[in-house]
Amino acid sequence: MNFELLTLSTMQVSLERTGGFTGISKKISVDTNTLPLQVAKELSELLEAADFFQLPEQIISDNSQCDRFQYRLTVEDHGQQHSVITSEAALTNALKTLIEYLTQVTQSS
């Protein structure tokens, strides 16, 4: 029996990227139930490292720049849902790592 699987919750994670030079919108969604266990665990750890559910709904940079990406990241976990909207210029290191990982995971699956 895999006890690690029993303790890992199912999450719905979605990311929408807008803006940039071309202004093309890109949306990705992940159900952690469909991911390999190790990938789901790493995604959960990155969300925890970013303290995602404690982040404000909007993270704004003092240095706004046109042609930069805007991100909307939404996570549903245990009936709790939280969304964060942030600009590329305002990304924390933890959020940047999380977004890069999420993008990589969805491109490889």
N, C-alpha and C positions, 0 to 999 in steps of 0.2 A: 504494500500500500504506500502511495506517495503522500506523505503528510504535508509536504511543502505545497502540493497542489491544493490541499484542503484549506490551507491558511491564506492563500492568495485570492483576493477578491476579484470579481469581474468588474471591469471598468469600461466605459465608453469614452474614448478620447477623440476629439475632433479639432482640426486646425484649419483655419482659413487664412490664406495670405493674399493680400491685395496690394495694389500700388506698384512700386518699382518703375523702371523706365518705360516698360510696355503697358503697364496698368492691367495686366492679365491677372485674373483671380484664380487661385488654386485652392481646392478643398480636399482634405483627406480625413478619413475616419478610421478608427481602429476599435475593434472589440477585443479586449485582451483574452477572451475565451478562444479566439481564433489564432492566437499567436503561440509560438513555442513557449514552453514554461519559462525558460531562461530569459527570453526577450520580454515577456510579460513582467517578470520579476525586475529586470533592469529598468523598464519603463516606470514601474511603481516606485523604485528607488530614486529615479530622477525627479519624479513628481514630489516625493518627500524631501529630497535635497533642495528643491526650489521652494519648499514650504507653500506649495501651490494654493491650497485652500485658505491660506492666510493672506494672500496677495490682494491688493486693492483691485477693483474691477477695471480700472484704467491706470496704466503706467505711462506717464507723459514725459517726454524729454524736453529740457530747456532749449535744446539745440535741434529744432525741427528743420528737416531738410526735405525738399521735394524729391521725388523719385526714389525715396526709401520705402521699404516694405512696411506694411502694417499687418499685425497678427492678431487673430482672435482665437484663443485656445480655450476649449470647453472640456471639462471633465465631469463625468457622472460616476459616482462611486457610493455604494450603500445608500441610495436614495438621495444623496446630496449632490447638487450640481453647482458648479462655479465656473464663471467665464472671466477671462482676463484679456483685455485689449491693450496692446502695446505697440509702439513703433520700433522699428529696427534699431534706431538710435538709443532707445531707452531699455533695451534688453539687458537683463542682468546676465552674468556668466552662467548661472544655473538655468535660466530660461533659454538662453541660446543653446546650451548643451541639450536640453530637453527637446527643443524644436528640431535641432539637427538630427538627433537620434530618431525622433518620430518620423521625420522625412525619410531618413535612410531605411527604416523598417518598412515603411509602406512602399518604397521603391523596389525593395528586394523581394517582396511577397507577391 
